[in-house]
Amino acid sequence: TSWLDYDIILCPINQKHHWYLMIIDLEQHLFIQFDSLPAHDIPRRQNLERLIHILNTQYYLKYDTNIDFRTAWALSDPSEDFDLCQNDVHSCGVHLLIQAKAYTNRERHKPIPQDKINLYRHQIAEDILQKAEPKSDDRISDIFTRRVPKHDGKAPQREQQTKSSTKNEQ
């Protein structure tokens, strides 16, 4: 799959124990660098150049020409807005996820008050858990298959159990 198959590409980058986000908006011809701790000493420019190189390589392979980044593309850095910066050294991941979600939903960047950071952490965890929860099919929800190794050197056999019999074994 090529990056060119998408409208928005989210590139979370971790360097020196800090997360920041590069967004490539292919529709808007825009690179957005979101860093909630902009004073942190990391090679942002080199990372941007790597992303530009990857995008241009994929474009060249598909269209046999390069992208004109100098005239057709822009770089935005909303991190310069003091309301988007973190006040501690450990909430960068929360800031990254909230801003990524806001951008993909086409919402404005959201300032995150430091006294509400745990509320955002819990909301993110809840969102992840809800999306990760398997859809239940009541017809088979109480039956699962487990591999039981045999000690005679033969291949493992499948054994069907109900949840109630598994609880009795424990």
Secondary structure, DSSP 8 states (H G I E B T S, - for coil): --GGG-SEEEEEEEETTEEEEEEEETTTTEEEEE-S-TTS---HHHHHHHHHHHHHHHHHHHHSS---HHHH-EEE-GGGSGGG--SSSS-HHHHHHHHHHHHHTT-------GGGHHHHHHHHHHHHHHHHS----TTTTTEEEEEE--TTSS--EEEEEEHHHHHHH-
